[in-house]
Each structure stands twice: as structure tokens, then as C-alpha cells.
């Protein structure tokens, strides 16, 4: 129960909510580009080809992992469900993107740099540390788990 509490408990602040909403939308949209080709993306096959071209092989697996991490992680962040683990997955995804794609281009986005990825990494790390904050499913889930009575013969 201690581990579950550490994963789900968060500050009672509104600040994480203000971060969760835009981050969740951005990550879910980028994941949808990779997985489904929505919003002008290349879809799973196109993303897989790109992943292979930069040395992330097998490309299809890497594209599926990055796309699913961003899409589902973004949705989970948005609704405040398993916020800390989702933010950890997204932080790793951004770190890989920065190192493999953007680092050699310098800081600025105008040159294909890591500026945007760094901002998303920082937001993900912040949510990983703070938790979901207010108006999150994590709070309801934690309350439900804490109110449950232990089964007979346990404790």
C-alpha cells in the first residue's frame, strides 16, 4: 500500500492541473501523429521508417512504443490517471528524442533543436515529482483504495 500511495498521492495544489492540461493535449496529439497519421503525421509505418533511418531499430517497435507512450501517456496525464508513471514514460521518451534527433541541431526549434523537447521533458519531470494535483483520477483511485477494508484472513 505504501508504493501505491507514493505513486498516486500528490499535492493538493492547482498548479499540476495547469501543467497537465496542455502537456496532455500536446503529447496525445503527437502520439496520434505517430500511431494514426492524424494532424498531419506520418502514421506508424512512416514513423517506423524515420526511426530506422536514425538508428532506432526495429523501427516499427520503436515507433509503436514512442507513439503509444505519447498518445496514452498524454491522455493519462490529461485526466490525471497514473500521472507519475505516465510522466516518467514521457520523460524518457523526450530524453530519447532530444538525444537522438535534436541535440546536434542546437537549442532553437527554428534549427530543429531541442528547445521544445526540453520544455516537454521539464513538464514531465515536474509532474513526476508533484503528482497530478487537484481534479485527477489518481485522487479518486487513492481514496477508493484507502477506504477498502482488508479481506478476512489478511492484515
Buried (B, 14 or more C-beta within 10 A) or exposed (E): EEEEEEBBBBEEEEEBBEBBBEBBBBBBBBBBBBBEBBEEBBBBEBBBEBBBEEEBEEBBEBBBBBBBBBBBBBBBBBBBBBBBBBBBBBBEBBBBBBEBBBEEBEEEBEEEBBBBBBBBBEBBBBBBEBBBBBBBBBBEBBEEEEEEEEEEEEE
